[in-house]
Amino acid sequence: MKLEEYAARLRSAAEHADDLQRRFKEANADRLDEQLFSEVLDNLLVTLDNLHAAEEQLQVQEHDLTLMREKLYWERERYHELFDFAPDAYLVTNIHGRIVDANHAAAGLLGVQNRFLVGKPLLVYFTSEFRPGFLNRLHQLQTRSTTEQWDATVQSRAGERSDVMIRALRSTFPEGEGSPGEIRWQFRDITERKHREREEREEFFRATFEDAAVGIAHVGARGEWLRTNPHLRELLGYSAEELAQLTVHDLIFPEDQMLSRAHQMKLISGEQQTLSYEMRFRCKDGRTLWAMVSGSAVRTSSDRFLYTILVVSDIGARMRIERSEKEQRAIAEVLRDTALLLTTALDLPTIIRTILGNIGRVVQHDLAFVLMIDEDRAYVATADDRQGDTPAELDPDLRSFEIAILEVEFLKTMNKTCLPIVIPDWQDHGAFDAVPQTESMHALVGAPILSRGEVTGFLVLFARQSGFFADMHAQLLIVFASQAASALQNARAHEQARTLAVMNERHRLARDLHDAVTQTLFSASMVSETLPRLWKEMPEKLLHHLDQIHLLTRGALAEMRVLLLELRPDQLTRINLSTQIRQLADALRARKHIDITLKLDDEYAIPVPVTIALYRITQEGVNNVVKHSNATELDIDLVATESRILLTIEDNGVGFIPVPVEQSTGFGLYTMRERAQEIGAAITITSAPDQGTTISVDWQREAQEESG
C-alpha cells in the first residue's frame, strides 16, 4: 500500500474520532449508550490497526529510502569516478559557456588544474581560427536543445596545440524544465589520428606530385623553383640542383617573358587565383618546349602569398597537329587561289609570278626559279628572291642566262624521268654554280612542268640551309608544276584564240568594208567620172549627180564611223544615242535606196547600260531591214522622258510570221530580246507577211531604280 493511501486512512480515522467526540458531548453523560460506546471502541481499534500498519509501512519505506540513498551515493561516486578518470576530456559549462566542472583529462588537455578551470570561459582555450566556429555552435546550443559535433584545435596554457573531436549537448538537469540548464562537452584528443591523416595526406600528395604525368612545380614570388617533380625535370632536361639555381624566367623565351611576369604578378597580388596560358620553354638541350601552364596561388589564412603551384603540360604534339592542319589549310587555300587565277587570268608572266608567290606561302625557301625549255636549253623565265618583303625583279644577269639541259645532272634527270628531285646540297653536284644569285644556296628541290606528257620547263627552289627540303616539298612542287603547266596551256590556247579572233575580225572588217564602204566609194567614183561628160552634154543633170555623190560619200563616212565604233566599243559610252542612230541611218542610206524618217528626242540623260543595249537593238534591227525586209521606208522613233525611254523601229518590208521565243531560229531576234532583258526593258516584235515589222522597246526608269 502506498504512503498516500495510509495518510488518507489516518485522515478518515481522525475525522471519525472528531465525529464521535461531538456525539459524546451531545449525549447525556450520565446515561452512556452502550451501543454508542461499543461503536466508539470498534472504531478506535480499527484506527489503531491502521496506525500500526502505517507505522510498519513507513518503516519499510524508510528502509528502502535508506537503501536508495546509499545506492544513489555510490552511483554518484561511480559517476564522479567515470567523469574524473574518463580518458576523454569532459567539461560542464553554463549556458553562456563558462566552465562549471571539468575532469582530470580536461585539466591535462588544457594544462590547468580543475579548480582553476571553474569560472573560465571555454572560448579562451580554442585557437584563434576555431573561435568563430565555437561561438557559432554555442549560439546554436543556447537557442535550442541540440547536439553539435565538430573538429577543432585547442591550446593549453603552455601553448601546446591539440586536435580534438568535440561533442556538445545541452541539458536542463538538475534544475528541471524551464531552467537555463547547462552544456556538457566531450573533447576527444585526435591529435595522433590527425597526425596520421596528415602523414597519409602528405604521402598521397607527395606521390601525386612526384609521380604525376605532368610537370608540377612550386614557384616563389621571384620566380625561383622551390620544388619540382621528376616529370618537369625530364621535360626541361635539368636536374633539381640545376633548377634550384635558375628561375622560371630564365627558361622562358624572351618574347614570352613579359606575359609570364604579368601572370605571376596577378597571382601574387590576388587579382586572380588561377591562370592558364601557353608558354615556350628553352630546354637544356636547345629544344623548344611548347607547354600549357596552369598556375594557382597558395596563400596563408591571413591572405599572405606563399608560392605558386605551376602545372606544365607538354602540348608539342597538339601544336604539331595544329601546325599540320594550318599548313594543310594554307595549301588548300593556295591551290584554290591558284586554280581561281588560272580561270580568270591569261597573262602568262603574271600567272607564273603568282604561282611562285603562292609556293612561298606553303614551302619556305630563299630563292625560286621557273626555267622554260627552248629546244635543248633552259632559260630563267622568272625568279622569286625571298630575301626581301616582295619578290625581287629578275636579275639582269638572269634575263639572258640559259644553260644546256644535258650539262646539269638534276635537270637532265628530271627531263628524262619526269619526276621531282630533292638534293640536300646541290653544290656538290656542280655544273649549276654559274647561275647568278645561287652562290650561297645549298638545298634544292625541283619538279618538271609537263604539258601533254612533254617536259616544257622546271620549278626549282633553293635554300641556304643544307638538307632543308624533304620529299613532301617535292610532292607539293609537283602540284604547282601541274598548275604552271595548265597556265602555259591556257595562255597558249588564249593566244591562239586571240590570234584567230583577230584574223576573223580582220576578215569581217574587210568584208564589211567591201560590202559597204568600198562599194559606196566605188559608186561615188563611177558617178564622179561621169561629171565632166555631163557638164558638156547635160549640164542640167549635173546638180542631181553632185547630190548623189554627196549622199554616197556621206554614207561611206557613216559606215566608217560605225566600223570604228565596232573597233572601239568604249566610244558607245561617250556619244549620245541620237548621234549613234543617225550614223546608222546615214550608213543605211548609202547602201540602200530607202526613205528613212528619224524622230529622236533624248533630252533626258540615258544610263550608259541602256544606251549600249538600245544601240545594239537598233543596229540589229537596221541590219535585218538591209538583209531581209526589202523595205522602202523605215521609221525610227526615240522618246526619252523623265520616267521612261521608248524606242520604235518600223519598216514596210515583207514581214514574217512570229513564233514563240523557244521555237525561234533567228539569232538576231534572240539577241535583241536578250539585250532588252539585261536592262529590264519590255520588247515587242510585231510582224505579218507583207505587213512590215515593228520593234518596240519600253524601259521604265522608276521600275529599274526600285529593283536596283
C-alpha positions as CSV (number, residue, x, y, z in Angstrom):
1,M,0.0,0.0,0.0
2,K,1.3,3.4,-0.8
3,L,2.1,6.1,1.7
4,E,-0.6,8.4,0.3
5,E,-3.3,5.7,1.0
6,Y,-2.2,5.4,4.7
7,A,-2.3,9.1,5.1
8,A,-5.9,9.1,3.7
9,R,-6.9,6.4,6.1
10,L,-5.5,8.4,9.1
11,R,-7.3,11.5,8.0
12,S,-10.6,9.4,7.7
13,A,-10.0,7.9,11.3
14,A,-9.3,11.4,12.7
15,E,-12.5,12.7,11.1
16,H,-14.4,9.8,12.5
17,A,-13.0,10.4,16.0
18,D,-14.0,14.0,15.8
19,D,-17.5,12.9,14.9
20,L,-17.6,10.5,18.0
21,Q,-16.4,13.3,20.3
22,R,-19.1,15.5,19.0
23,R,-21.7,12.9,19.6
24,F,-20.4,12.2,23.2
25,K,-20.9,15.9,24.0
26,E,-24.4,15.9,22.7
27,A,-25.3,12.7,24.6
28,N,-26.2,12.5,28.3
29,A,-23.0,11.7,30.1
30,D,-24.9,10.1,33.0
31,R,-26.7,7.8,30.7
32,L,-24.0,6.5,28.3
33,D,-25.4,4.5,25.4
34,E,-23.8,1.1,25.4
35,Q,-24.3,0.7,21.7
36,L,-22.5,4.0,21.0
37,F,-19.7,3.1,23.4
38,S,-19.3,-0.2,21.6
39,E,-19.1,1.6,18.2
40,V,-16.5,4.0,19.5
41,L,-14.4,1.2,20.8
42,D,-14.6,-0.6,17.5
43,N,-13.6,2.5,15.6
44,L,-10.7,3.1,17.9
45,L,-9.5,-0.4,17.4
46,V,-9.7,0.0,13.6
47,T,-7.9,3.3,13.8
48,L,-5.1,1.8,16.0
49,D,-4.8,-1.1,13.5
50,N,-4.4,1.4,10.6
51,L,-1.9,3.4,12.6
52,H,0.1,0.3,13.3
53,A,0.0,-0.8,9.7
54,A,1.0,2.7,8.6
55,E,3.9,2.7,11.0
56,E,5.1,-0.6,9.7
57,Q,4.8,0.6,6.1
58,L,6.7,3.8,7.0
59,Q,9.4,1.7,8.5
60,V,9.7,-0.4,5.3
61,Q,9.7,2.7,3.1
62,E,12.3,4.4,5.4
63,H,14.5,1.3,5.0
64,D,14.0,1.3,1.2
65,L,14.8,5.0,1.1
66,T,17.9,4.5,3.1
67,L,19.0,1.8,0.7
68,M,18.2,4.1,-2.2
69,R,20.2,6.9,-0.7
70,E,23.2,4.5,-0.3
71,K,22.8,3.3,-3.9
72,L,22.5,6.9,-5.2
73,Y,25.6,7.9,-3.2
74,W,27.6,5.0,-4.7
75,E,26.2,5.7,-8.2
76,R,27.2,9.4,-7.8
77,E,30.6,8.3,-6.6
78,R,30.8,5.9,-9.6
79,Y,29.7,8.7,-11.9
80,H,32.4,11.1,-10.5
81,E,35.0,8.3,-10.9
82,L,33.9,7.8,-14.5
83,F,33.7,11.6,-15.1
84,D,37.0,12.4,-13.3
85,F,39.0,9.5,-14.7
86,A,37.5,9.1,-18.2
87,P,40.1,9.0,-21.0
88,D,38.2,11.8,-22.8
89,A,38.1,15.3,-21.5
90,Y,34.7,16.2,-20.1
91,L,33.6,19.7,-19.2
92,V,30.3,21.2,-18.0
93,T,29.6,24.8,-18.7
94,N,26.6,27.1,-18.0
95,I,24.5,28.3,-20.9
96,H,27.0,31.1,-21.6
97,G,30.0,28.8,-22.0
98,R,31.7,29.3,-18.6
99,I,33.2,26.2,-17.1
100,V,31.3,24.7,-14.1
101,D,33.1,21.4,-13.8
102,A,35.9,19.6,-15.6
103,N,37.5,16.2,-15.3
104,H,41.2,15.3,-15.0
105,A,41.6,14.6,-18.7
106,A,40.2,18.1,-19.4
107,A,42.6,19.6,-16.9
108,G,45.5,17.7,-18.5
109,L,44.4,18.7,-22.1
110,L,44.1,22.4,-21.2
111,G,47.1,22.4,-18.8
112,V,45.1,23.9,-15.9
113,Q,44.1,22.4,-12.6
114,N,40.4,21.6,-12.2
115,R,39.8,24.2,-9.6
116,F,41.3,26.9,-11.7
117,L,39.2,25.9,-14.7
118,V,35.9,26.6,-13.0
119,G,34.6,30.0,-14.0
120,K,36.8,30.4,-17.0
121,P,35.2,30.9,-20.5
122,L,35.8,27.8,-22.6
123,L,36.4,30.1,-25.6
124,V,39.8,31.1,-24.5
125,Y,41.2,27.6,-24.9
126,F,40.4,27.4,-28.6
127,T,42.9,28.6,-31.1
128,S,42.1,31.8,-32.9
129,E,41.0,30.2,-36.2
130,F,38.4,28.0,-34.4
131,R,36.9,30.6,-32.1
132,P,34.3,31.9,-34.6
133,G,33.2,28.3,-35.1
134,F,32.9,27.7,-31.4
135,L,30.8,30.9,-30.9
136,N,28.5,29.9,-33.7
137,R,27.9,26.4,-32.2
138,L,27.5,27.9,-28.7
139,H,24.7,30.1,-30.1
140,Q,23.1,27.1,-31.6
141,L,23.1,25.3,-28.3
142,Q,21.7,28.4,-26.5
143,T,18.7,28.8,-28.8
144,R,17.6,25.1,-29.0
145,S,18.3,21.7,-27.5
146,T,20.6,20.0,-29.9
147,T,23.8,18.0,-30.2
148,E,26.8,19.6,-32.0
149,Q,29.8,17.7,-33.2
150,W,32.9,19.1,-35.0
151,D,36.7,19.0,-35.1
152,A,38.8,21.9,-33.7
153,T,42.2,22.7,-32.2
154,V,42.6,23.8,-28.6
155,Q,45.7,25.3,-27.0
156,S,46.8,24.6,-23.4
157,R,48.2,27.3,-21.1
158,A,51.7,26.2,-22.0
159,G,50.9,26.7,-25.7
160,E,50.6,23.1,-26.7
161,R,48.1,22.6,-29.5
162,S,45.9,19.5,-29.7
163,D,43.4,18.4,-32.3
164,V,40.1,17.4,-30.7
165,M,36.8,16.0,-31.8
166,I,34.1,17.8,-29.8
167,R,30.6,16.7,-28.9
168,A,28.3,19.2,-27.1
169,L,24.9,18.5,-25.6
170,R,22.6,21.0,-23.8
171,S,20.8,19.6,-20.7
172,T,18.2,21.1,-18.3
173,F,19.1,18.6,-15.4
174,P,19.0,19.1,-12.4
175,E,17.1,22.3,-12.1
176,G,14.2,21.0,-14.1
177,E,12.2,22.1,-17.1
178,G,12.2,25.8,-17.7
179,S,15.7,26.4,-16.2
180,P,18.6,27.7,-18.4
181,G,20.3,24.3,-17.9
182,E,23.9,23.6,-18.7
183,I,26.0,22.3,-21.6
184,R,28.1,19.2,-21.4
185,W,31.2,19.0,-23.6
186,Q,33.2,15.9,-24.6
187,F,36.7,16.6,-26.0
188,R,38.4,13.6,-27.6
189,D,42.0,14.0,-28.4
190,I,42.5,13.1,-32.0
191,T,46.0,14.6,-32.4
192,E,47.6,11.3,-33.3
193,R,44.8,10.4,-35.7
194,K,45.1,13.8,-37.3
195,H,48.9,13.4,-37.5
196,R,48.5,10.0,-39.2
197,E,45.9,11.5,-41.6
198,R,48.2,14.4,-42.3
199,E,51.1,12.0,-43.0
200,E,48.8,9.9,-45.2
201,R,47.6,13.0,-47.0
202,E,51.1,14.3,-47.4
203,E,52.2,10.9,-48.7
204,F,49.3,11.0,-51.1
205,F,50.1,14.5,-52.3
206,R,53.8,13.6,-52.4
207,A,53.1,10.6,-54.6
208,T,50.7,12.7,-56.7
209,F,53.4,15.4,-57.0
210,E,56.3,13.0,-57.7
211,D,54.5,10.5,-59.9
212,A,52.2,12.9,-61.9
213,A,52.3,12.5,-65.7
214,V,52.5,16.3,-66.0
215,G,55.2,18.7,-64.7
216,I,54.4,20.2,-61.4
217,A,56.4,22.9,-59.5
218,H,56.2,25.3,-56.6
219,V,57.5,28.7,-57.6
220,G,58.3,31.6,-55.3
221,A,57.4,35.2,-55.7
222,R,60.7,36.0,-57.6
223,G,60.1,33.1,-60.0
224,E,62.5,30.7,-58.2
225,W,62.0,27.0,-58.5
226,L,61.2,25.9,-54.9
227,R,60.2,22.3,-55.7
228,T,59.9,20.4,-59.0
229,N,58.7,16.9,-59.8
230,P,60.6,14.4,-61.9
231,H,58.4,14.8,-65.0
232,L,59.0,18.5,-65.2
233,R,62.7,18.0,-64.8
234,E,62.5,15.4,-67.6
235,L,60.6,17.9,-69.8
236,L,63.2,20.6,-69.3
237,G,66.2,18.4,-69.2
238,Y,67.6,19.9,-65.9
239,S,68.3,18.3,-62.6
240,A,66.7,19.5,-59.3
241,E,70.0,21.1,-58.3
242,E,70.4,22.9,-61.6
243,L,66.8,24.2,-61.5
244,A,67.4,25.5,-57.9
245,Q,70.0,27.9,-59.4
246,L,67.6,29.2,-62.0
247,T,64.2,31.0,-62.2
248,V,61.2,30.3,-64.3
249,H,62.0,33.4,-66.4
250,D,65.5,32.1,-67.2
251,L,63.9,29.3,-69.2
252,I,61.1,31.2,-70.9
253,F,61.5,32.6,-74.4
254,P,62.3,36.3,-74.3
255,E,59.1,37.0,-76.4
256,D,57.0,35.3,-73.7
257,Q,58.7,36.7,-70.6
258,M,56.7,39.9,-70.3
259,L,53.4,37.8,-70.4
260,S,54.8,35.4,-67.9
261,R,55.8,38.1,-65.4
262,A,52.4,39.8,-65.8
263,H,50.6,36.5,-65.0
264,Q,52.8,35.9,-62.0
265,M,52.0,39.4,-60.6
266,K,48.3,38.8,-60.9
267,L,48.6,35.6,-58.8
268,I,50.9,37.3,-56.2
269,S,48.6,40.4,-55.8
270,G,45.5,38.2,-55.6
271,E,43.9,39.8,-58.6
272,Q,43.4,36.3,-59.9
273,Q,43.6,33.0,-58.1
274,T,44.2,30.7,-61.1
275,L,45.5,31.3,-64.6
276,S,46.1,29.2,-67.7
277,Y,48.2,30.2,-70.7
278,E,50.5,28.8,-73.4
279,M,54.3,29.3,-73.0
280,R,57.5,28.3,-74.7
281,F,60.4,27.0,-72.6
282,R,64.0,26.6,-73.7
283,C,65.2,23.1,-72.7
284,K,68.8,22.4,-71.7
285,D,69.5,20.6,-74.9
286,G,68.2,23.5,-77.0
287,R,64.8,22.1,-77.7
288,T,61.7,24.3,-77.6
289,L,59.0,23.0,-75.2
290,W,55.5,24.3,-76.1
291,A,53.6,23.9,-72.8
292,M,50.2,24.7,-71.4
293,V,50.9,26.3,-68.0
294,S,48.3,26.5,-65.2
295,G,49.1,28.5,-62.1
296,S,47.4,28.6,-58.7
297,A,48.4,30.9,-55.8
298,V,48.8,29.3,-52.3
299,R,48.1,31.8,-49.5
300,T,48.0,31.8,-45.7
301,S,44.8,32.2,-43.7
302,S,45.8,35.9,-43.4
303,D,45.9,36.1,-47.3
304,R,49.7,36.3,-47.4
305,F,51.2,34.9,-50.6
306,L,53.3,31.8,-50.1
307,Y,54.0,30.3,-53.5
308,T,52.5,29.4,-56.9
309,I,51.7,25.9,-58.0
310,L,52.6,25.5,-61.7
311,V,51.3,22.6,-63.7
312,V,53.2,22.3,-67.0
313,S,51.7,20.1,-69.8
314,D,53.6,19.3,-73.0
315,I,51.4,20.4,-75.9
316,G,54.1,19.9,-78.6
317,A,52.1,17.1,-80.2
318,R,49.0,19.2,-80.3
319,M,50.9,22.1,-81.7
320,R,52.4,19.9,-84.4
321,I,48.9,18.7,-85.3
322,E,47.6,22.2,-85.3
323,R,50.5,23.4,-87.4
324,S,50.0,20.5,-89.8
325,E,46.3,21.4,-90.0
326,K,47.2,25.0,-90.6
327,E,49.7,24.0,-93.3
328,Q,47.1,21.8,-94.9
329,R,44.5,24.7,-94.9
330,A,47.2,27.0,-96.3
331,I,48.0,24.5,-99.0
332,A,44.3,24.2,-99.8
333,E,43.8,27.9,-99.9
334,V,46.9,28.4,-102.1
335,L,45.8,25.7,-104.5
336,R,42.3,27.2,-104.6
337,D,43.7,30.7,-105.2
338,T,46.0,29.4,-107.9
339,A,43.2,27.4,-109.6
340,L,40.9,30.5,-109.5
341,L,43.8,32.6,-111.0
342,L,44.1,30.0,-113.9
343,T,40.4,30.6,-114.7
344,T,40.5,34.4,-114.5
345,A,44.0,35.4,-115.7
346,L,45.5,34.7,-119.0
347,D,48.7,36.7,-118.8
348,L,51.4,34.1,-118.5
349,P,54.2,36.1,-116.8
350,T,51.7,37.3,-114.2
351,I,50.4,33.8,-113.6
352,I,53.9,32.4,-113.2
353,R,54.9,35.1,-110.7
354,T,51.7,34.5,-108.8
355,I,52.4,30.7,-108.6
356,L,55.8,31.4,-107.3
357,G,54.3,33.7,-104.6
358,N,51.8,31.1,-103.7
359,I,54.6,28.5,-103.4
360,G,56.3,30.8,-100.9
361,R,53.2,30.7,-98.7
362,V,53.4,27.0,-98.1
363,V,57.0,26.0,-98.8
364,Q,59.7,28.1,-97.2
365,H,62.7,28.9,-99.5
366,D,65.2,31.6,-100.2
367,L,65.2,31.6,-104.0
368,A,63.0,30.2,-106.7
369,F,63.3,29.9,-110.5
370,V,60.9,29.0,-113.3
371,L,63.0,27.5,-116.1
372,M,61.5,27.2,-119.5
373,I,62.8,24.9,-122.2
374,D,63.7,26.1,-125.7
375,E,64.8,23.1,-127.7
376,D,67.6,21.6,-125.6
377,R,68.4,24.6,-123.5
378,A,66.7,26.0,-120.3
379,Y,66.4,29.7,-119.6
380,V,65.1,31.5,-116.5
381,A,61.6,32.8,-117.2
382,T,61.1,34.4,-113.8
383,A,62.7,34.3,-110.3
384,D,61.5,34.9,-106.7
385,D,64.0,36.2,-104.2
386,R,62.7,35.7,-100.7
387,Q,65.3,37.9,-99.1
388,G,63.0,40.9,-99.4
389,D,59.4,41.5,-98.5
390,T,58.3,41.1,-102.1
391,P,59.6,39.0,-105.0
392,A,62.6,40.7,-106.5
393,E,62.8,41.7,-110.1
394,L,64.6,39.3,-112.4
395,D,68.3,39.9,-112.1
396,P,69.7,41.4,-115.3
397,D,72.3,38.6,-115.4
398,L,69.4,36.1,-115.4
399,R,67.5,37.7,-118.2
400,S,69.9,36.5,-120.8
401,F,71.0,33.4,-118.9
402,E,70.5,29.9,-120.4
403,I,72.1,26.6,-120.0
404,A,72.1,23.3,-121.8
405,I,69.9,20.7,-120.0
406,L,72.4,17.9,-120.6
407,E,75.1,19.9,-118.8
408,V,73.1,19.9,-115.5
409,E,72.7,16.5,-114.0
410,F,69.5,17.1,-112.0
411,L,67.8,18.9,-114.9
412,K,68.8,16.0,-117.2
413,T,67.3,13.6,-114.6
414,M,64.0,15.4,-114.3
415,N,63.8,15.8,-118.1
416,K,64.3,12.1,-118.5
417,T,62.2,10.7,-115.7
418,C,59.5,13.4,-115.5
419,L,59.8,13.1,-111.7
420,P,60.7,15.6,-109.0
421,I,64.1,15.6,-107.3
422,V,65.4,16.6,-103.8
423,I,69.1,17.4,-103.3
424,P,70.4,18.1,-99.7
425,D,73.3,20.1,-101.0
426,W,73.1,20.8,-104.7
427,Q,76.5,22.5,-104.9
428,D,78.1,19.0,-104.6
429,H,76.6,18.2,-108.0
430,G,78.4,21.1,-109.7
431,A,77.6,22.5,-113.2
432,F,74.9,24.8,-111.9
433,D,77.1,27.2,-109.9
434,A,77.3,29.5,-112.9
435,V,73.7,30.6,-112.3
436,P,73.6,34.2,-110.8
437,Q,72.3,34.6,-107.2
438,T,72.8,31.0,-106.3
439,E,76.3,31.2,-104.8
440,S,75.1,30.9,-101.2
441,M,72.4,28.3,-101.8
442,H,72.7,24.7,-100.8
443,A,69.5,22.6,-100.6
444,L,67.4,22.2,-103.7
445,V,64.1,20.8,-104.7
446,G,62.8,20.7,-108.3
447,A,59.8,19.4,-110.3
448,P,59.3,19.2,-114.1
449,I,56.5,21.2,-115.8
450,L,54.7,18.7,-118.0
451,S,52.4,19.6,-120.9
452,R,50.8,16.7,-122.7
453,G,53.4,14.3,-121.4
454,E,56.3,16.5,-122.5
455,V,58.6,18.5,-120.2
456,T,58.3,22.1,-121.1
457,G,60.1,23.6,-118.0
458,F,61.1,23.3,-114.4
459,L,60.2,24.7,-111.0
460,V,63.3,24.9,-108.8
461,L,63.5,26.1,-105.1
462,F,66.7,26.8,-103.2
463,A,67.5,27.2,-99.5
464,R,70.7,28.3,-97.8
465,Q,70.4,25.5,-95.2
466,S,71.7,22.1,-96.2
467,G,69.1,19.3,-96.1
468,F,66.3,21.8,-95.8
469,F,63.9,20.2,-98.2
470,A,62.1,16.8,-97.9
471,D,60.0,14.5,-100.1
472,M,56.8,16.3,-99.0
473,H,58.1,19.5,-100.5
474,A,58.8,17.7,-103.8
475,Q,55.2,16.3,-103.8
476,L,53.8,19.8,-103.2
477,L,56.0,21.2,-106.0
478,I,54.5,18.6,-108.4
479,V,51.1,20.2,-107.8
480,F,52.3,23.7,-108.5
481,A,54.2,22.4,-111.6
482,S,50.9,20.9,-112.8
483,Q,49.2,24.3,-112.3
484,A,52.0,26.0,-114.1
485,A,51.6,23.6,-117.0
486,S,47.9,24.4,-117.1
487,A,48.7,28.1,-117.1
488,L,51.0,27.5,-120.1
489,Q,48.3,25.6,-121.9
490,N,45.7,28.2,-121.2
491,A,47.9,31.0,-122.2
492,R,48.8,29.3,-125.4
493,A,45.2,28.5,-126.1
494,H,44.3,32.0,-125.3
495,E,47.0,33.4,-127.6
496,Q,45.8,31.1,-130.4
497,A,42.2,32.1,-129.8
498,R,43.1,35.8,-129.8
499,T,45.1,35.4,-133.0
500,L,42.2,33.6,-134.6
501,A,39.8,36.2,-133.3
502,V,42.0,39.0,-134.8
503,M,42.1,37.2,-138.1
504,N,38.3,36.6,-138.1
505,E,37.7,40.3,-137.2
506,R,40.1,41.4,-139.9
507,H,38.1,39.2,-142.4
508,R,34.8,40.6,-141.1
509,L,36.1,44.2,-141.4
510,A,37.4,43.5,-144.9
511,R,34.1,42.0,-145.8
512,D,32.1,45.0,-144.3
513,L,34.5,47.4,-146.0
514,H,34.0,45.6,-149.3
515,D,30.2,45.3,-148.9
516,A,29.6,48.8,-147.6
517,V,32.3,51.4,-147.8
518,T,34.2,50.0,-150.8
519,Q,31.0,49.6,-152.9
520,T,29.8,53.0,-151.8
521,L,33.1,54.7,-152.7
522,F,33.1,52.7,-156.0
523,S,29.7,54.1,-156.8
524,A,30.7,57.6,-155.9
525,S,33.8,57.2,-158.1
526,M,31.7,56.0,-161.0
527,V,29.3,58.9,-160.7
528,S,32.2,61.4,-160.4
529,E,33.8,60.1,-163.6
530,T,30.6,60.9,-165.5
531,L,30.6,64.5,-164.2
532,P,32.9,66.0,-167.0
533,R,30.7,64.5,-169.7
534,L,27.5,65.6,-168.1
535,W,29.0,69.1,-167.7
536,K,29.4,69.2,-171.5
537,E,26.3,67.3,-172.7
538,M,23.6,67.5,-170.0
539,P,24.6,70.3,-167.5
540,E,21.0,70.3,-166.2
541,K,21.6,66.8,-164.6
542,L,24.9,67.8,-163.0
543,L,23.4,69.1,-159.8
544,H,21.5,65.8,-159.3
545,H,24.7,63.8,-159.7
546,L,26.5,66.1,-157.3
547,D,23.8,65.4,-154.7
548,Q,24.2,61.7,-155.4
549,I,28.0,61.9,-154.8
550,H,27.4,63.9,-151.6
551,L,25.0,61.2,-150.4
552,L,27.4,58.4,-151.3
553,T,30.4,60.0,-149.6
554,R,28.3,60.8,-146.5
555,G,27.1,57.2,-146.3
556,A,30.7,56.0,-146.7
557,L,31.7,58.2,-143.8
558,A,28.8,56.9,-141.7
559,E,29.8,53.3,-142.5
560,M,33.4,54.1,-141.4
561,R,32.2,55.6,-138.2
562,V,30.0,52.5,-137.5
563,L,33.0,50.3,-138.1
564,L,35.2,52.5,-135.8
565,L,32.6,52.0,-133.1
566,E,32.9,48.3,-133.6
567,L,36.7,48.6,-133.2
568,R,36.4,50.9,-130.1
569,P,33.2,49.9,-128.2
570,D,34.1,52.3,-125.4
571,Q,33.1,55.2,-127.7
572,L,29.4,54.0,-127.3
573,T,29.5,55.4,-123.7
574,R,30.8,58.8,-124.9
575,I,28.4,59.5,-127.8
576,N,24.6,60.1,-127.2
577,L,22.2,57.6,-128.6
578,S,20.6,60.1,-131.1
579,T,24.0,60.6,-132.8
580,Q,24.7,56.9,-132.9
581,I,21.2,56.2,-134.5
582,R,21.8,59.0,-137.1
583,Q,25.1,57.4,-138.1
584,L,23.4,54.0,-138.6
585,A,20.7,55.8,-140.7
586,D,23.3,57.6,-142.9
587,A,25.2,54.3,-143.4
588,L,21.9,52.6,-144.4
589,R,21.1,55.4,-146.9
590,A,24.4,54.9,-148.7
591,R,23.8,51.1,-149.0
592,K,20.1,51.0,-150.0
593,H,17.6,53.3,-151.6
594,I,15.3,53.6,-148.7
595,D,13.3,56.5,-147.2
596,I,14.4,56.9,-143.5
597,T,12.4,59.0,-141.1
598,L,14.1,59.8,-137.7
599,K,12.3,61.3,-134.7
600,L,14.9,61.4,-132.0
601,D,14.3,63.1,-128.6
602,D,16.8,62.2,-125.9
603,E,16.7,65.5,-123.9
604,Y,16.8,63.5,-120.6
605,A,20.0,61.6,-119.8
606,I,20.0,57.9,-120.6
607,P,22.1,55.5,-118.4
608,V,25.1,54.0,-120.2
609,P,24.0,50.3,-120.0
610,V,20.6,51.4,-121.5
611,T,22.3,53.4,-124.2
612,I,24.5,50.4,-125.3
613,A,21.6,48.0,-125.2
614,L,19.3,50.3,-127.3
615,Y,22.1,51.0,-129.8
616,R,22.7,47.3,-130.3
617,I,19.0,46.6,-130.7
618,T,18.7,49.4,-133.3
619,Q,21.8,48.1,-135.1
620,E,20.4,44.6,-135.3
621,G,17.0,45.9,-136.5
622,V,18.6,48.0,-139.2
623,N,20.7,45.0,-140.4
624,N,17.5,43.0,-140.6
625,V,16.0,45.7,-142.8
626,V,19.0,45.6,-145.1
627,K,19.3,41.8,-145.3
628,H,15.7,40.5,-145.2
629,S,12.9,43.1,-145.4
630,N,13.2,44.7,-148.9
631,A,11.6,47.7,-147.3
632,T,11.4,51.1,-149.0
633,E,10.5,53.0,-145.8
634,L,12.0,52.9,-142.3
635,D,10.9,55.0,-139.3
636,I,13.0,55.2,-136.1
637,D,11.5,57.0,-133.1
638,L,13.3,57.6,-129.8
639,V,11.5,59.3,-126.9
640,A,13.3,59.8,-123.6
641,T,11.3,61.4,-120.8
642,E,11.8,61.7,-117.1
643,S,10.1,58.4,-116.4
644,R,10.6,56.2,-119.5
645,I,12.5,55.6,-122.7
646,L,10.6,54.3,-125.8
647,L,12.4,53.1,-128.9
648,T,10.3,52.1,-132.0
649,I,11.7,50.7,-135.3
650,E,9.1,50.2,-138.1
651,D,9.5,49.2,-141.7
652,N,7.2,48.4,-144.6
653,G,9.0,45.3,-145.7
654,V,7.9,41.8,-146.4
655,G,7.5,40.9,-142.8
656,F,7.4,37.4,-141.3
657,I,5.3,35.1,-139.1
658,P,6.3,35.5,-135.4
659,V,7.0,32.3,-133.5
660,P,7.5,31.7,-129.7
661,V,11.0,32.5,-128.4
662,E,11.8,28.9,-127.6
663,Q,11.0,27.9,-131.2
664,S,12.7,30.8,-132.9
665,T,15.8,30.0,-135.1
666,G,16.6,33.6,-135.8
667,F,19.7,34.6,-133.8
668,G,19.1,38.3,-134.3
669,L,15.7,38.3,-132.7
670,Y,17.0,36.3,-129.8
671,T,19.9,38.7,-129.3
672,M,17.5,41.7,-129.3
673,R,15.3,40.0,-126.6
674,E,18.3,39.1,-124.5
675,R,19.7,42.7,-124.6
676,A,16.3,44.1,-123.6
677,Q,16.1,41.6,-120.7
678,E,19.5,42.6,-119.4
679,I,18.4,46.2,-118.8
680,G,14.9,45.2,-117.6
681,A,13.1,46.6,-120.6
682,A,9.9,45.2,-122.3
683,I,10.4,44.4,-126.0
684,T,7.6,43.8,-128.5
685,I,8.2,42.5,-132.1
686,T,5.1,42.7,-134.3
687,S,5.1,41.4,-137.9
688,A,3.0,39.7,-140.6
689,P,3.6,38.7,-144.2
690,D,3.6,41.8,-146.4
691,Q,2.7,44.0,-143.4
692,G,6.2,45.1,-142.4
693,T,7.8,44.7,-139.0
694,T,7.6,46.9,-135.8
695,I,10.1,46.6,-133.0
696,S,9.2,48.4,-129.8
697,V,11.4,48.7,-126.7
698,D,10.0,50.2,-123.4
699,W,12.3,51.0,-120.5
700,Q,10.7,52.3,-117.3
701,R,13.1,54.4,-115.3
702,E,11.4,54.2,-111.8
703,A,10.8,50.4,-112.0
704,Q,14.5,49.8,-112.7
705,E,15.6,52.2,-109.9
706,E,13.3,50.4,-107.4
707,S,14.5,46.9,-108.4
708,G,18.1,48.2,-108.3
